[in-house]
Amino acid sequence: MSEAKKQTQANAAQRYQVSRSDLPVHCPMEGTTLWNSHPMVYLPIEEQGGEAKCPYCGAVYALKD
């Protein structure tokens, strides 16, 4: 499978469920295409009670465990 087919579109969803194994969380996530997205930003999800919002695209990331 080509590298392009392994990647997903950046900012395709507005809410993402992440686990502790995904920490540190950043937006956009690994495996997304970055050409049409914003700069990568790390989100302080643990410091904000298990949920953080990306200041660029507004996507919400929530810890599920």
Secondary structure as UniProt FT lines:
FT   HELIX           3..6
FT   TURN            10..11
FT   STRAND          15..18
FT   HELIX           20..22
FT   STRAND          26..27
FT   TURN            30..31
FT   TURN            35..36
FT   STRAND          41..42
FT   TURN            45..49
FT   STRAND          51..53
FT   TURN            55..57
FT   STRAND          60..63
//
